[in-house]
Amino acid sequence: MGGGSIGRHFIEAGLVDELRISLVPVLFGAGISMFAGLEDRHIELEPLEVIATSTIHMRFKVVRG
């Protein structure tokens, strides 16, 4: 929880072991991208779970090299 900006800071610091992302359709407006500014950094993710309803819930493990 906390949104894209907080999530990005934790990713940059290497403190994330697992990501849980919920995609919700938006008709108007825009959100904050969790991955903006991380283009020069590769993050390998292993898919763990996907649940599709009106919202798509995804769970990923961050793979450490």
C-alpha positions, 0 to 999 in steps of 0.5 A: 500500500502507499502508491507508486511513489512509495513503491518506487523508493522501496524498489530503488533501495532494494527492499522489495521481495514481492510485488502485489499489483492490482490493475484497475481500469480508469476512464479519466485521469492518470495514476502515478507510475511505480516504474517511472525513472527505473528505466536504467535498472532491470528488475527480474520478476517471477510471476506467482499468481494472477486473479482476474475479476473486474480488477486484475490482481498480480503477485510477483517475486523479485528475483535477486541475481 
